[in-house]
Amino acid sequence: LAHQHGGRSRPHGGQGRPGHITFQTTTLPGYTAQETANEVQVAINGARAKGFDKQLVTPAALTGPFLTLDELLDLPPPEFLIDGVLVDQGVGFLAGASQSLKSFLATYFAASIANGVPIGDRATKQSGVLYTALEGFSGIGWRYLAAMQHHNLHTPILFNRQIDLTRPESVDDICRNVEQIDNLKLIIIDTFSKSKSGADENSASDMEPVVEQSYRLADKIGGMVLLVHHLGKDEKKGMRGSSSLHAGVDNVLLLKRPGMGMDLSLLVKKVKDGEDGFYVHFNAKPIEAAHPATGELRDTLVVEAVEQQLPGPRRLRLILEQEPGLTRAEIRKMSLDMSLGVNSDNVSDASLMQAVTRGFAEEKIIKDQQGRYFLADGGDE
């Protein structure tokens, strides 16, 4: 058997020279050296026959677009432009009936994201915004101005008045020009029906290329394309058009305006890989906007959020107020016990774990070396 120690050979009974390998004969009990060598070779041949000489490829050694299960489970939760509502990458729809104030809500979203201010209690990710207004172009500026003045915002956005999602060359033109916009992460197209140049929205074969072109835009900016759309005649069935529209995107938001009043309810119908099926509430409010240069006044509307504490963070705070120093597993178990209680909100595990991840990142909760979590403020707000 050959022995080498740290690059220096150590022969039996003496000092070796660097770089030399020395040999010491070792035999099996009762065997000669040749018999031992024969037995070892038989064992090696048997191992090779069983495939033990093949290099074991572990997941860590793989290259290419592959993930192990542990890596997949460790992926961060979805990121949002509007926390829990509007994802930060992909394609989505904001749909509402005629006169549901969907364009006013889209304008509020745009102004809040451009300025990085919360929408109610939901954080936004500050980003550049391009608003493509394919109808009512002259009025969209007043709507954005009103939102800025009412919410005391200062960062404007850019506007565009043409795109045809059925023509790749039209999308090419937008892709070239958006490179000029700093940190652009949201393109709003209002309305979807005006962006598809006569393509039949009830035909899946017509709509799939349109959605594909929307994803080209989203990929170009590494962000979100939000398409403002209409509900169908039967609002209970959701958006107008082919079911492939709902199935083929990452985000679907449905706006309702009961009785054509000033209260708005937004159903977060679809969030890919996130929690959905809940409502976010808004109020519309008439105001008078003033032109900054001429002083001209114009009556218009603004939208503002109704304060609602998110279910995940609310549940997490309640748990850590009652039992500080719990691990993730213990937080999950306590939340499940709460959800089984009478008259208790059913908070999903995904929502709760997102609250833990974000709370730790935002230093609202802290974790000790044993993996136990505590409220950073000690439970005192």
Secondary structure as GFF3:
##gff-version 3
##sequence-region A 1 381
A	DSSP	beta_strand	2	3	.	.	.	ID=ss1
A	DSSP	beta_strand	22	23	.	.	.	ID=ss2
A	DSSP	alpha_helix	33	49	.	.	.	ID=ss3
A	DSSP	three_ten_helix	59	61	.	.	.	ID=ss4
A	DSSP	alpha_helix	69	73	.	.	.	ID=ss5
A	DSSP	beta_strand	80	82	.	.	.	ID=ss6
A	DSSP	beta_strand	86	87	.	.	.	ID=ss7
A	DSSP	beta_strand	90	96	.	.	.	ID=ss8
A	DSSP	alpha_helix	102	115	.	.	.	ID=ss9
A	DSSP	beta_strand	128	133	.	.	.	ID=ss10
A	DSSP	alpha_helix	137	151	.	.	.	ID=ss11
A	DSSP	beta_strand	158	160	.	.	.	ID=ss12
A	DSSP	alpha_helix	168	177	.	.	.	ID=ss13
A	DSSP	three_ten_helix	178	180	.	.	.	ID=ss14
A	DSSP	beta_strand	184	190	.	.	.	ID=ss15
A	DSSP	three_ten_helix	192	194	.	.	.	ID=ss16
A	DSSP	alpha_helix	204	221	.	.	.	ID=ss17
A	DSSP	beta_strand	224	230	.	.	.	ID=ss18
A	DSSP	three_ten_helix	235	237	.	.	.	ID=ss19
A	DSSP	alpha_helix	243	247	.	.	.	ID=ss20
A	DSSP	beta_strand	251	256	.	.	.	ID=ss21
A	DSSP	three_ten_helix	258	260	.	.	.	ID=ss22
A	DSSP	beta_strand	263	271	.	.	.	ID=ss23
A	DSSP	beta_strand	278	290	.	.	.	ID=ss24
A	DSSP	beta_strand	297	305	.	.	.	ID=ss25
A	DSSP	alpha_helix	311	322	.	.	.	ID=ss26
A	DSSP	alpha_helix	328	339	.	.	.	ID=ss27
A	DSSP	alpha_helix	349	361	.	.	.	ID=ss28
A	DSSP	beta_strand	365	367	.	.	.	ID=ss29
A	DSSP	beta_strand	373	375	.	.	.	ID=ss30
###
